[in-house]
């Protein structure tokens, strides 16, 4: 299967930005399809430059102002390798402001890098491109979030449960996974991908002396996916101090490997846990780090819960990247052990609560955290959903439903 056949639902946002914004950056992990997309979208007179080319990289670093001055319309791929270019781009845009002049890609969170001293605020629009969502793979844009905030659930066109769901979660979303049908070949690609990232790209974002700690730390973090972050515990397993472990985790965040899901709370409520949870961007990479296979999960279903939670949170995050509306993602936990895996909040404070269960059965007690969230939010609470490994949508009270995980990809 050709990876270029997959639609990217962020395309419309990028094309719109190119019509009125001087600099557009597509930001996301390596090998998620950024280069393929920008070469399809750029104007025909745009010059293409990749900073993975050593000659181009040397020229950009040696004389960033002179490098940019020669460019009229340009695509600059992997711009994080020469962040000093951003200041030169800012000056070029200020001297001659034209929409769509620079189309950039970055495989790190470039604008938070310490080497970037000036912001392109007001001159740049950043569109995040993550690995493929299942909706993109199926070429059917979902309406899950829009309908959920209207208090409704969309029915799945096709229910995915059991073995099919496990396979989807273990595959993840990198385009290369759909070229390689053999699970062993997928495993090999992901192993080499992680190795290259830790050996090469880390140097673009941080000066870490002990690179040999990183693979082990990433493995430890994989076992903490979906859990509250405890730097003391994580650092202790490596013989590091918590400050160093936090610094290394920030590097993984820069490279779009992991992210911190911040806690949701309201100022007037005192008894909430304010520690972030850890998640991986891609369930396939997480599966590699945990050495998970369909056979292992068949033998021990308890292994599936944490990676399924990471998969669902990532799928919703991907949907947000192409939405016109702005949403923020959080988790909820209080000191009475009420918790909600995912809290989605829109710009006006409306809230959607989502629990994620790997089992095929749902019980009233599974809604404990959602009921607490509904009590706190009152009218701002739109729906509480327990997504589960089942086939039917079942009401469990006012604005509370058990729903198949496949509802995530339901269209209107």
Secondary structure per residue as TSV (DSSP state, phi and psi in degrees):
chain	resnum	aa	ss	phi	psi
A	1	X	-	360.0	130.0
A	2	X	-	-77.2	130.1
A	3	X	G	-65.9	-26.1
A	4	X	G	-69.2	-12.4
A	5	X	G	-75.3	-17.6
A	6	X	S	-75.9	127.0
A	7	X	-	-72.7	150.1
A	8	X	-	-113.8	119.4
A	9	X	T	-73.4	-6.3
A	10	X	T	-82.5	-6.6
A	11	X	H	-55.5	-44.6
A	12	X	H	-61.9	-40.8
A	13	X	H	-62.8	-41.0
A	14	X	H	-66.5	-46.5
A	15	X	H	-62.1	-39.5
A	16	X	H	-63.7	-43.3
A	17	X	H	-64.9	-37.4
A	18	X	H	-64.4	-21.2
A	19	X	H	-81.0	-19.1
A	20	X	H	-138.4	3.0
A	21	X	-	-125.0	131.0
A	22	X	S	-63.1	-38.5
A	23	X	E	-125.9	126.0
A	24	X	E	-121.4	127.4
A	25	X	E	-116.7	131.4
A	26	X	E	-100.3	114.5
A	27	X	E	-112.6	130.7
A	28	X	-	174.6	174.7
A	29	X	-	-66.1	158.0
A	30	X	T	-59.2	147.1
A	31	X	T	67.2	21.1
A	32	X	S	-96.4	-2.3
A	33	X	S	111.8	12.2
A	34	X	H	-63.9	-48.8
A	35	X	H	-62.9	-45.0
A	36	X	H	-56.5	-42.7
A	37	X	H	-69.7	-45.9
A	38	X	H	-65.9	-33.1
A	39	X	H	-71.9	-24.0
A	40	X	H	-78.0	-32.0
A	41	X	H	-95.9	-22.6
A	42	X	S	-69.5	154.5
A	43	X	-	-64.1	154.7
A	44	X	T	-66.2	-23.2
A	45	X	T	-93.2	8.2
A	46	X	-	-81.7	132.5
A	47	X	E	-81.4	141.6
A	48	X	E	-106.4	127.7
A	49	X	E	-132.8	130.3
A	50	X	E	-112.6	131.4
A	51	X	T	-83.7	6.1
A	52	X	T	-77.2	-12.9
A	53	X	S	-82.1	123.1
A	54	X	H	-61.0	-37.6
A	55	X	H	-66.5	-47.3
A	56	X	H	-62.2	-40.2
A	57	X	H	-63.6	-43.5
A	58	X	H	-62.5	-41.8
A	59	X	H	-64.9	-42.2
A	60	X	H	-65.0	-40.1
A	61	X	H	-75.2	-34.4
A	62	X	H	-69.5	-43.0
A	63	X	-	-147.0	75.6
A	64	X	H	-59.0	-38.9
A	65	X	H	-65.5	-45.7
A	66	X	H	-65.4	-35.7
A	67	X	H	-62.3	-47.2
A	68	X	H	-72.8	-34.5
A	69	X	H	-58.4	-28.6
A	70	X	T	-79.8	-6.9
A	71	X	-	-100.5	133.6
A	72	X	S	-96.3	-74.5
A	73	X	S	-113.8	132.3
A	74	X	E	-146.9	146.5
A	75	X	E	-104.2	124.4
A	76	X	E	-118.4	111.4
A	77	X	E	-89.9	138.6
A	78	X	T	59.5	51.3
A	79	X	G	-66.2	-17.9
A	80	X	G	-63.9	-16.5
A	81	X	G	-74.7	-18.1
A	82	X	G	-138.9	70.9
A	83	X	T	-61.1	-19.5
A	84	X	T	-63.9	-18.1
A	85	X	H	-63.6	-28.5
A	86	X	H	-64.1	-36.2
A	87	X	H	-66.8	-40.4
A	88	X	H	-66.4	-37.3
A	89	X	H	-65.2	-40.5
A	90	X	H	-57.8	-45.8
A	91	X	H	-65.8	-41.8
A	92	X	H	-62.1	-40.1
A	93	X	H	-69.4	-38.7
A	94	X	H	-66.0	-33.8
A	95	X	H	-73.4	-36.0
A	96	X	S	-148.3	97.8
A	97	X	-	-90.3	111.1
A	98	X	-	-133.7	138.6
A	99	X	T	-66.1	145.9
A	100	X	T	68.1	22.4
A	101	X	-	-71.8	-39.7
A	102	X	E	-125.8	125.6
A	103	X	E	-114.1	112.4
A	104	X	E	-111.0	153.7
A	105	X	E	-124.7	149.2
A	106	X	E	-143.0	137.3
A	107	X	S	-102.0	11.8
A	108	X	S	-137.0	168.1
A	109	X	-	-74.3	79.6
A	110	X	G	-57.3	-44.7
A	111	X	G	-72.6	-6.6
A	112	X	G	-102.2	2.0
A	113	X	-	-70.6	138.7
A	114	X	T	-63.4	-23.5
A	115	X	T	-77.3	-10.1
A	116	X	-	-92.4	104.8
A	117	X	-	-88.4	-20.3
A	118	X	S	-128.8	145.8
A	119	X	-	-88.5	151.1
A	120	X	-	-96.9	24.1
A	121	X	T	-55.0	133.8
A	122	X	T	86.2	-10.0
A	123	X	T	-118.5	-11.9
A	124	X	E	-130.5	144.6
A	125	X	E	-120.2	130.8
A	126	X	E	-106.1	126.5
A	127	X	E	-116.0	124.1
A	128	X	E	-85.7	133.2
A	129	X	-	-121.1	114.1
A	130	X	-	-102.3	172.9
A	131	X	S	-53.1	160.9
A	132	X	-	-54.3	136.6
A	133	X	-	-86.3	161.5
A	134	X	H	-64.5	-30.7
A	135	X	H	-62.8	-40.6
A	136	X	H	-68.3	-40.1
A	137	X	H	-60.9	-36.3
A	138	X	H	-88.6	-6.9
A	139	X	T	55.9	48.3
A	140	X	-	-143.3	106.0
A	141	X	-	-67.4	125.9
A	142	X	-	-82.6	159.6
A	143	X	-	-120.3	19.8
A	144	X	H	-57.5	-54.3
A	145	X	H	-66.5	-45.2
A	146	X	H	-58.2	-46.6
A	147	X	H	-70.9	-38.1
A	148	X	H	-62.9	-38.7
A	149	X	H	-74.1	-12.9
A	150	X	T	-93.7	7.6
A	151	X	T	81.3	20.4
A	152	X	-	-127.2	157.5
A	153	X	-	-112.6	137.1
A	154	X	-	-89.2	139.9
A	155	X	-	-79.5	140.2
A	156	X	-	-70.5	140.8
A	157	X	S	-68.5	-31.0
A	158	X	S	-148.2	124.9
A	159	X	-	-82.0	133.1
A	160	X	-	-114.9	119.3
A	161	X	-	-137.3	169.5
A	162	X	H	50.7	-125.0
A	163	X	H	-60.4	-40.6
A	164	X	H	-63.6	-39.3
A	165	X	H	-66.9	-43.8
A	166	X	H	-59.3	-46.2
A	167	X	H	-60.7	-42.7
A	168	X	H	-62.4	-44.2
A	169	X	H	-65.0	-43.1
A	170	X	H	-69.8	-25.5
A	171	X	H	-73.8	-39.1
A	172	X	-	74.3	-162.8
A	173	X	S	-123.5	5.4
A	174	X	-	-67.9	132.4
A	175	X	G	-52.1	-34.4
A	176	X	G	-61.5	-24.5
A	177	X	G	-65.0	-22.2
A	178	X	G	-98.7	1.3
A	179	X	T	-92.4	-35.8
A	180	X	-	-98.3	108.7
A	181	X	-	-84.5	-22.4
A	182	X	S	-79.6	121.6
A	183	X	H	-55.4	-33.9
A	184	X	H	-67.7	-36.4
A	185	X	H	-70.8	-34.3
A	186	X	H	-65.0	-43.4
A	187	X	H	-59.6	-43.1
A	188	X	H	-64.1	-40.4
A	189	X	H	-64.2	-45.4
A	190	X	H	-66.2	-37.6
A	191	X	H	-61.2	-47.8
A	192	X	H	-67.6	-35.1
A	193	X	H	-61.4	-49.1
A	194	X	H	-63.7	-40.1
A	195	X	H	-61.3	-46.8
A	196	X	H	-63.9	-40.1
A	197	X	I	-62.2	-44.4
A	198	X	I	-75.2	-26.5
A	199	X	I	-88.8	-29.4
A	200	X	I	-112.5	-57.4
A	201	X	I	-71.4	-24.3
A	202	X	H	-56.9	-36.4
A	203	X	H	-67.3	-21.8
A	204	X	H	-75.4	-20.0
A	205	X	H	-116.6	-14.7
A	206	X	-	-161.7	151.3
A	207	X	-	-99.4	83.6
A	208	X	-	-97.8	125.0
A	209	X	S	-76.5	-44.1
A	210	X	-	-98.7	74.8
A	211	X	T	-63.5	-23.2
A	212	X	H	-67.0	-16.6
A	213	X	H	-76.2	-23.6
A	214	X	H	-65.8	-46.5
A	215	X	H	-59.5	-41.2
A	216	X	H	-66.7	-40.9
A	217	X	H	-62.8	-41.6
A	218	X	H	-62.5	-37.5
A	219	X	H	-65.0	-42.1
A	220	X	H	-62.9	-43.0
A	221	X	H	-62.3	-34.5
A	222	X	H	-60.0	-36.4
A	223	X	T	-76.4	-9.2
A	224	X	T	-107.2	6.4
A	225	X	T	-61.9	133.1
A	226	X	T	84.6	3.5
A	227	X	S	-112.3	162.0
A	228	X	B	-63.0	140.8
A	229	X	-	-79.4	123.7
A	230	X	-	-122.2	95.3
A	231	X	H	-64.6	-33.5
A	232	X	H	-63.4	-45.6
A	233	X	H	-66.1	-45.5
A	234	X	H	-63.4	-45.5
A	235	X	H	-64.6	-37.8
A	236	X	H	-61.0	-31.9
A	237	X	T	-70.1	-17.9
A	238	X	T	-109.2	-5.3
A	239	X	T	74.4	29.3
A	240	X	-	-111.1	167.6
A	241	X	-	-88.0	161.1
A	242	X	H	-65.1	-31.2
A	243	X	H	-64.2	-41.4
A	244	X	H	-67.7	-41.7
A	245	X	H	-61.3	-39.7
A	246	X	H	-64.4	-40.0
A	247	X	H	-63.0	-43.7
A	248	X	H	-67.0	-38.8
A	249	X	H	-61.3	-38.5
A	250	X	H	-61.2	-33.9
A	251	X	H	-65.4	-43.0
A	252	X	H	-64.5	-34.3
A	253	X	H	-65.5	-42.2
A	254	X	H	-58.6	-33.3
A	255	X	T	-91.4	9.7
A	256	X	T	60.2	36.3
A	257	X	S	-93.2	-44.6
A	258	X	E	-134.7	166.3
A	259	X	E	-150.4	158.3
A	260	X	E	-98.5	122.7
A	261	X	E	-88.9	109.2
A	262	X	-	-71.9	153.4
A	263	X	B	-74.0	147.5
A	264	X	-	-96.4	133.4
A	265	X	-	-158.9	158.4
A	266	X	-	-110.4	142.2
A	267	X	T	-56.7	-32.7
A	268	X	T	-79.8	-4.6
A	269	X	-	-105.8	123.0
A	270	X	-	-92.7	-23.7
A	271	X	S	-102.1	34.1
A	272	X	B	-99.0	147.3
A	273	X	-	-80.6	127.9
A	274	X	-	-111.1	35.1
A	275	X	-	-103.3	134.3
A	276	X	-	-72.2	159.3
A	277	X	E	-102.7	154.7
A	278	X	E	-99.3	135.9
A	279	X	E	-139.6	154.3
A	280	X	E	-95.1	148.7
A	281	X	S	-69.9	-32.6
A	282	X	-	-128.4	124.8
A	283	X	H	-69.0	-25.9
A	284	X	H	-67.7	-43.6
A	285	X	H	-64.2	-39.7
A	286	X	H	-62.4	-40.2
A	287	X	H	-60.4	-41.1
A	288	X	H	-60.1	-47.6
A	289	X	H	-64.7	-29.0
A	290	X	H	-95.3	0.8
A	291	X	T	53.9	41.4
A	292	X	-	-87.1	139.0
A	293	X	-	-134.2	168.0
A	294	X	H	-62.0	-34.4
A	295	X	H	-66.3	-44.5
A	296	X	H	-63.8	-40.4
A	297	X	H	-69.3	-35.3
A	298	X	H	-63.0	-33.8
A	299	X	H	-78.1	-30.8
A	300	X	-	-143.4	94.7
A	301	X	G	-66.1	-18.1
A	302	X	G	-63.9	-22.8
A	303	X	G	-70.0	-19.6
A	304	X	H	-82.0	-29.5
A	305	X	H	-56.0	-54.0
A	306	X	H	-62.6	-39.8
A	307	X	H	-74.2	-30.7
A	308	X	H	-65.9	-40.6
A	309	X	H	-61.1	-45.3
A	310	X	H	-60.3	-41.4
A	311	X	H	-62.1	-48.0
A	312	X	H	-65.4	-45.2
A	313	X	H	-60.1	-41.5
A	314	X	H	-64.8	-39.8
A	315	X	H	-62.7	-41.1
A	316	X	H	-69.0	-38.8
A	317	X	H	-59.3	-40.8
A	318	X	H	-63.7	-41.8
A	319	X	H	-62.3	-35.5
A	320	X	H	-64.9	-32.3
A	321	X	H	-63.8	-23.3
A	322	X	T	-110.5	4.4
A	323	X	-	-78.0	146.9
A	324	X	S	-72.3	-35.1
A	325	X	S	-77.2	154.5
A	326	X	-	-99.6	130.2
A	327	X	E	-127.6	152.0
A	328	X	E	-121.1	148.3
A	329	X	E	-112.3	138.8
A	330	X	E	-146.4	175.3
A	331	X	E	-123.7	164.1
A	332	X	E	-128.0	133.8
A	333	X	E	-154.1	138.7
A	334	X	B	-120.8	178.5
A	335	X	T	-76.4	-6.6
A	336	X	T	-94.1	12.0
A	337	X	S	69.1	18.0
A	338	X	-	-77.1	133.0
A	339	X	E	-147.8	154.8
A	340	X	E	-133.7	126.9
A	341	X	E	-59.5	-40.4
A	342	X	E	-143.5	128.1
A	343	X	E	-116.3	120.4
A	344	X	E	-106.1	127.5
A	345	X	E	-123.9	136.8
A	346	X	E	-96.2	-176.6
A	347	X	T	-65.3	-24.7
A	348	X	T	-101.8	10.8
A	349	X	S	90.8	4.9
A	350	X	-	-71.2	147.8
A	351	X	E	-129.0	139.8
A	352	X	E	-122.7	128.5
A	353	X	E	-109.2	135.5
A	354	X	E	-132.5	125.0
A	355	X	E	-105.3	146.8
A	356	X	E	-123.4	121.4
A	357	X	-	-124.2	134.1
A	358	X	-	-84.7	-7.4
A	359	X	S	-86.4	165.9
A	360	X	S	-93.5	2.0
A	361	X	-	-125.1	146.2
A	362	X	-	-128.1	139.6
A	363	X	-	-124.3	162.7
A	364	X	G	-56.7	-35.0
A	365	X	G	-66.4	-21.1
A	366	X	G	-67.0	-13.9
A	367	X	G	-99.7	8.7
A	368	X	H	-56.6	-50.3
A	369	X	H	-66.9	-38.3
A	370	X	H	-65.5	-38.1
A	371	X	H	-65.1	-38.6
A	372	X	H	-65.4	-42.3
A	373	X	H	-63.0	-42.0
A	374	X	H	-62.3	-39.5
A	375	X	H	-63.7	-40.0
A	376	X	H	-68.2	-43.7
A	377	X	H	-85.9	-22.1
A	378	X	G	55.7	-123.0
A	379	X	G	-68.5	-19.8
A	380	X	G	-74.7	-13.7
A	381	X	E	-82.0	117.3
A	382	X	E	-95.6	-45.7
A	383	X	E	-153.1	147.8
A	384	X	E	-120.8	121.7
A	385	X	E	-124.8	128.7
A	386	X	E	-98.8	106.9
A	387	X	E	-81.7	127.0
A	388	X	E	-138.3	170.7
A	389	X	S	-85.7	61.1
A	390	X	S	-139.6	-170.8
A	391	X	S	-115.9	-16.1
A	392	X	-	-117.8	146.8
A	393	X	-	-87.8	123.5
A	394	X	E	-129.8	123.8
A	395	X	E	-72.3	141.8
A	396	X	-	-127.5	25.3
A	397	X	S	128.3	-174.2
A	398	X	T	-60.7	114.8
A	399	X	T	62.0	23.2
A	400	X	E	-121.9	131.7
A	401	X	E	-142.6	144.8
A	402	X	E	-92.0	135.3
A	403	X	E	-144.7	145.3
A	404	X	E	-59.5	144.7
A	405	X	G	-55.8	-29.5
A	406	X	G	-62.0	-16.6
A	407	X	G	-59.5	-24.7
A	408	X	G	-55.1	-29.7
A	409	X	G	-110.3	14.4
A	410	X	-	-70.4	141.6
A	411	X	-	-110.8	160.4
A	412	X	-	-66.7	360.0
